[in-house]
Amino acid sequence: MPTIAVLGTFDTKGAEHAFIAEAIRARGHETLLIHVGCLEEPTITPDVPVEQVAAAGGEDWQAVFAKKDRGESVALMARAVAKYTAKLEEEEKIHGIISLGGGGGTAIATAAMRALPIGFPKLMVSTLASGNTAPYVGTKDIVMMPAIVDVSGINRISRTIFENAAGAICGMVEAAVTRETRPAEDKPLIVASMFGNTTACVDKAKTLLEQSGYEVLVFHATGTGGRTMESLIESGMVAGVLDITTTEWADELAGGILGAGPARLEAAGRADVSAIVTPGCLDMVNFGEPHTVPAKYAGRNFYHHNPQVTLMRTNAEECEELGRILAEKVNAYTAPVTVLLPKKAISIISAEGKAFHDPAADEALFSSIKKHLRPGIPLMEFDLEINDPAFAAACATALLENIAAHHAP
């Protein structure tokens, strides 16, 4: 019988978690009550005491608890509970997780949820669910349900919300159990990065890879998309990476709005996954409406993609640095990887006659990649635009060859 972890601060919200646990059990599921509150004694009896969770973090939790500092205690518990719940899932002791909370409870519980794999049922009933949930959800499939009222007692509103939440997590767990009974998918996964300016290239390469027996998942290179793709690569589910659109690094370098963080392009190396990498759309930095562009960029080459998006052309100095970053990230890859350069255009709008055509900037990018790429990594240059079908085919072929080489006996 599936077991659902009911995780929360039972010192302040014990009755509420007891209510939702009972609603889950009424639907035929087992519960595991995990206490993560550390300022007072729990008001209900947990299956897992806070001390057991805290110890999983490997820190001096007794010293932190002794300070009675709420912020420091919450931060410690967030780190510890991530390790504790990941181990429970790995040992198949839990099959879903739910929590109720305000600020501190949401921070702790969602840290636990972010440590769990994509597809594992996760539901957070929170007073923060209608605001900016990005820090809590991250790149994982956490369902955030608004609490409507504060998580403070059982009343006509909270009772309805909690009963719905119990039904939702039970339904998610039942769906997951049913999914496990189906035959396993036999197609290996490839992930691909895409932007509007590289759509034709990715679509063509995707078709060729699918014809070779792969399932291709495409991620929009908008910051969140890149982070999510990297997270999936690290999960171990991916056989290959079609990283055609590395544009998020231009935003990361120049302060655009679609950066994916400094770890972008690192997951394939850490996970030992075969890949191809191209400098797709490194000619552009994304900002919002024109008035949002930093004053320091006055006089630069801009392209108004739509009323809400202003693109800035990267200059030669920025392209040189982007080439170094891309090469050094790829240098850390352990599985076969190939870098492919479309010399005529790295996006639709950098082609000859288009708004971002800048041969000097492109050459600075290409030269820097070649200068910093370590020996032994294949680099292929094509006198083609990135969306040319021949370039797309070269990307697909190189990735298939790298996957085959990586798994050769």
C-alpha positions in Angstrom: 0.0 0.0 0.0 1.5 3.4 -1.0 2.8 5.6 1.9 2.4 9.4 1.7 4.8 11.5 3.7 2.9 14.2 5.7 5.7 16.6 6.5 5.4 19.8 8.5 6.0 21.9 11.6 4.0 20.0 14.1 4.9 22.4 16.9 2.8 25.1 15.3 0.6 23.2 12.8 0.1 19.8 14.3 -3.7 19.7 14.3 -3.8 20.7 10.6 -1.4 18.0 9.5 -3.2 15.5 11.7 -6.4 16.4 9.8 -4.9 16.0 6.4 -3.2 12.7 7.4 -6.6 11.3 8.5 -8.2 12.4 5.2 -5.4 10.5 3.4 -5.8 7.4 5.5 -9.6 7.5 4.9 -8.8 7.1 1.2 -6.8 3.9 1.8 -3.3 5.2 1.9 -0.7 4.9 4.6 0.9 8.0 6.1 4.4 8.8 7.5 4.3 11.9 9.8 7.6 13.8 9.6 8.1 16.6 12.1 10.4 19.4 11.0 9.5 22.1 13.5 12.4 22.8 15.9 11.3 25.6 18.3 8.7 23.9 20.5 7.5 20.4 21.3 5.1 18.9 18.7 1.4 18.9 19.4 0.9 15.6 17.8 3.0 12.4 17.9 5.2 12.1 14.7 6.5 8.9 13.2 9.8 10.7 12.6 11.0 13.2 15.2 12.7 16.4 14.3 16.0 15.2 15.8 16.1 12.3 13.3 15.6 14.6 10.4 18.1 17.2 11.6 20.8 14.5 12.1 20.5 13.5 8.5 22.0 16.8 7.5 25.4 16.0 9.0 25.6 19.4 10.8 25.8 20.4 14.4 22.1 20.8 14.7 22.1 20.7 18.5 24.1 23.9 18.6 21.8 25.6 16.1 18.6 24.6 18.0 20.1 25.8 21.2 20.3 29.4 19.8 16.5 29.4 19.3 17.1 31.5 16.2 14.1 30.8 13.8 15.9 31.8 10.6 19.0 29.8 11.3 16.9 26.8 12.4 14.7 26.9 9.3 17.8 27.1 7.0 19.4 24.1 8.7 16.2 22.0 8.6 15.7 22.8 4.9 19.2 21.4 4.2 18.6 18.4 6.4 15.2 17.4 5.2 16.3 17.5 1.6 18.8 14.7 2.3 16.3 12.8 4.6 13.4 12.7 2.1 15.7 11.9 -0.9 16.9 8.8 1.0 13.3 7.8 1.9 12.4 8.0 -1.8 15.5 6.1 -2.9 14.6 3.3 -0.5 11.0 3.4 -1.8 9.6 4.1 1.7 7.4 6.9 0.5 5.4 7.3 -2.7 4.2 10.9 -2.3 4.6 14.0 -0.1 2.3 16.7 1.2 2.8 19.6 3.5 0.9 22.7 4.9 2.7 25.9 5.8 3.4 29.5 6.0 6.7 31.1 5.2 9.0 28.8 7.3 7.1 25.6 6.7 6.9 26.3 3.0 10.7 26.9 2.8 11.5 23.6 4.7 8.9 21.4 2.9 9.6 22.6 -0.6 13.4 22.0 0.0 12.4 18.4 0.7 10.3 18.3 -2.5 12.9 19.8 -4.7 15.2 16.9 -3.7 12.8 14.4 -5.1 12.7 13.3 -8.8 10.4 14.6 -11.4 7.2 12.6 -11.5 7.2 11.9 -7.8 3.9 13.3 -6.4 4.5 16.5 -4.4 1.9 19.0 -3.1 2.4 22.1 -1.0 -0.6 23.9 0.6 0.9 27.3 1.3 -0.1 30.9 2.2 2.6 31.9 -0.3 1.1 30.0 -3.3 -0.4 33.0 -5.0 2.9 35.0 -5.1 6.3 34.4 -6.6 6.7 30.6 -6.2 9.9 30.3 -8.2 12.2 30.1 -5.2 10.1 27.3 -3.8 9.3 25.3 -6.9 12.7 25.6 -8.6 12.8 23.3 -11.6 10.7 20.5 -10.1 7.0 19.6 -10.5 5.8 20.8 -7.2 2.1 21.6 -7.0 1.5 24.7 -5.0 -2.1 25.0 -3.7 -3.2 28.4 -2.1 -4.2 27.9 1.5 -6.7 30.9 1.1 -6.8 31.4 4.9 -3.8 31.0 7.2 -2.9 27.5 8.2 -4.3 28.1 11.6 -6.9 25.6 12.8 -9.7 23.7 11.0 -12.6 25.9 9.9 -15.1 25.9 7.1 -12.5 27.2 4.5 -9.4 25.3 5.6 -11.4 22.1 6.0 -12.4 22.3 2.3 -8.9 23.2 1.1 -7.3 20.4 3.2 -9.8 17.8 2.0 -9.2 18.8 -1.6 -5.4 18.6 -1.0 -5.7 15.1 0.5 -7.7 14.0 -2.5 -5.2 15.6 -4.9 -2.1 13.9 -3.4 -3.9 10.6 -3.2 -4.9 10.9 -6.9 -1.4 11.8 -7.9 0.0 8.8 -6.0 -2.6 6.5 -7.6 -1.6 7.8 -11.0 2.1 7.1 -10.3 1.3 3.6 -9.1 -0.7 2.9 -12.2 2.1 4.3 -14.4 4.6 1.8 -12.8 2.4 -1.1 -14.0 2.6 -0.1 -17.6 5.4 -1.4 -19.8 8.5 0.7 -19.6 9.2 3.2 -22.3 11.8 1.7 -24.6 12.8 4.9 -26.4 15.9 6.6 -24.9 15.6 10.3 -24.2 17.4 13.2 -25.8 16.9 16.8 -24.6 17.2 19.8 -26.8 17.4 23.6 -26.2 15.5 25.9 -28.6 14.6 29.5 -29.1 12.4 31.1 -31.7 15.5 31.9 -33.7 16.7 28.3 -33.8 13.3 26.6 -34.1 13.9 25.3 -37.7 17.2 23.8 -36.8 15.9 22.0 -33.7 12.8 20.8 -35.4 14.8 19.3 -38.3 17.3 17.6 -35.9 14.5 16.4 -33.7 12.8 14.7 -36.6 16.0 12.9 -37.6 16.7 11.8 -34.0 13.1 10.5 -33.7 13.5 8.5 -36.9 16.5 6.9 -35.3 14.5 5.7 -32.3 14.8 8.4 -29.8 12.3 10.5 -27.9 13.2 14.2 -27.9 12.2 16.6 -25.3 12.5 20.3 -26.3 13.2 23.1 -23.7 12.7 26.8 -24.4 15.9 28.5 -23.6 14.3 31.2 -21.4 16.2 30.7 -18.1 13.7 28.4 -16.5 13.9 26.1 -19.5 17.6 25.8 -19.4 17.6 25.1 -15.6 14.9 22.5 -16.0 16.8 20.8 -18.9 20.0 20.7 -16.8 18.0 19.2 -13.9 16.6 16.5 -16.1 20.1 15.7 -17.5 21.4 15.3 -14.0 18.5 12.9 -13.1 20.1 10.2 -15.2 17.1 9.8 -17.5 18.8 11.3 -20.5 20.9 9.6 -23.2 22.0 12.6 -25.2 22.0 16.5 -25.2 21.2 18.5 -28.4 22.4 21.8 -27.0 21.8 23.9 -30.1 20.6 27.1 -28.2 23.1 28.2 -25.6 21.8 31.8 -25.6 21.1 31.9 -21.9 24.7 32.5 -21.3 24.5 35.8 -23.2 21.9 36.9 -20.7 23.9 35.6 -17.7 27.0 37.5 -18.9 25.3 40.8 -19.8 22.5 40.9 -17.1 19.6 40.0 -19.4 16.3 38.6 -18.1 16.6 35.1 -19.4 19.8 33.8 -17.7 19.8 30.2 -16.5 22.5 30.6 -13.8 26.3 30.0 -13.8 25.8 26.2 -13.9 24.2 26.2 -17.3 26.1 23.8 -19.6 27.5 21.8 -16.7 25.0 19.0 -16.2 26.1 16.9 -19.2 29.6 16.8 -17.8 28.6 15.9 -14.3 26.2 13.2 -15.6 28.6 11.8 -18.2 26.1 12.2 -21.0 26.9 12.5 -24.7 26.2 15.9 -26.3 26.6 18.3 -29.1 26.9 22.0 -28.4 26.5 25.0 -30.7 26.6 28.8 -30.0 23.0 29.2 -31.0 21.6 32.8 -30.3 24.7 33.9 -28.4 24.2 37.0 -30.6 21.4 38.3 -28.4 20.6 39.5 -24.8 17.0 39.7 -23.7 15.5 42.6 -21.9 11.9 43.7 -21.4 10.3 46.8 -22.7 12.8 49.4 -24.1 12.8 51.5 -20.9 14.0 48.4 -18.9 17.4 48.3 -20.8 20.2 49.4 -18.4 21.4 52.9 -19.2 25.0 51.6 -19.7 23.9 50.0 -22.9 22.8 53.2 -24.6 23.8 53.3 -28.2 24.0 49.5 -28.7 22.3 47.6 -31.5 18.8 46.7 -30.4 16.0 44.7 -32.1 12.4 45.0 -30.9 11.2 41.4 -31.0 7.8 42.4 -29.7 6.4 45.2 -27.4 7.6 43.3 -24.3 10.9 42.0 -25.5 14.0 44.0 -26.5 17.0 42.2 -27.9 20.5 43.6 -27.7 23.3 42.4 -30.0 26.3 41.1 -28.2 29.5 42.9 -29.2 32.9 41.5 -30.0 34.2 41.8 -26.5 31.2 40.0 -25.0 31.4 37.3 -27.7 35.0 36.6 -27.0 34.1 36.0 -23.3 31.1 33.9 -24.3 33.3 31.7 -26.4 35.7 31.2 -23.5 32.8 30.3 -21.2 31.3 27.9 -23.6 34.6 26.1 -24.3 35.6 25.8 -20.7 32.2 24.3 -19.8 32.5 21.8 -22.6 36.1 21.0 -21.6 34.7 19.4 -18.4 32.6 16.9 -20.3 33.6 13.2 -19.9 31.3 11.6 -22.5 31.8 12.2 -26.2 30.9 15.8 -27.2 31.2 17.7 -30.4 31.1 21.5 -30.9 29.5 22.7 -34.2 29.9 26.2 -35.6 27.4 27.6 -38.2 29.7 30.3 -39.6 27.1 32.2 -41.7 24.6 32.9 -38.8 24.0 31.8 -35.2 20.4 33.0 -35.3 17.8 34.1 -37.9 18.6 37.8 -37.3 22.4 37.5 -37.5 22.3 36.4 -41.1 23.6 38.7 -43.8 21.3 41.6 -44.3 19.5 41.1 -41.0 19.5 43.3 -37.9 22.2 41.5 -35.9 24.6 40.7 -38.7 28.0 41.4 -37.2 30.9 39.4 -38.8 33.5 40.8 -36.4 31.5 39.8 -33.3 30.8 36.4 -34.7 34.5 35.8 -35.5 35.4 36.9 -32.0 33.0 34.2 -30.7 34.3 31.5 -33.0 37.9 32.3 -32.5 37.5 32.3 -28.7 35.8 28.9 -28.8 38.6 27.4 -30.9 41.3 29.0 -28.7 39.9 27.7 -25.4 38.5 24.3 -26.4 40.8 21.5 -25.1 42.5 19.2 -27.6 40.6 16.1 -28.3 37.1 17.6 -28.5 35.9 17.5 -32.2 35.0 21.0 -33.6 33.2 21.2 -36.9 32.8 24.4 -38.9 30.1 24.9 -41.5 29.7 27.7 -44.1 26.0 27.6 -43.3 23.3 29.4 -41.3 22.2 27.7 -38.1 18.7 27.0 -39.5 20.0 25.4 -42.7 18.7 21.8 -42.9 22.2 20.6 -43.6 23.5 22.1 -40.3 20.6 20.5 -38.4 21.4 17.2 -40.0 25.0 17.5 -39.0 24.0 18.2 -35.4 21.8 15.1 -35.3 24.4 12.9 -36.9 27.1 14.0 -34.6 25.0 13.4 -31.5 24.0 9.9 -32.7 27.7 9.1 -33.3 28.6 10.4 -29.8 25.9 8.3 -28.1 27.0 5.2 -30.1 30.6 5.8 -29.2 29.9 6.3 -25.5 28.0 3.0 -25.3 30.2 0.9 -27.5 31.6 -2.2 -25.9 
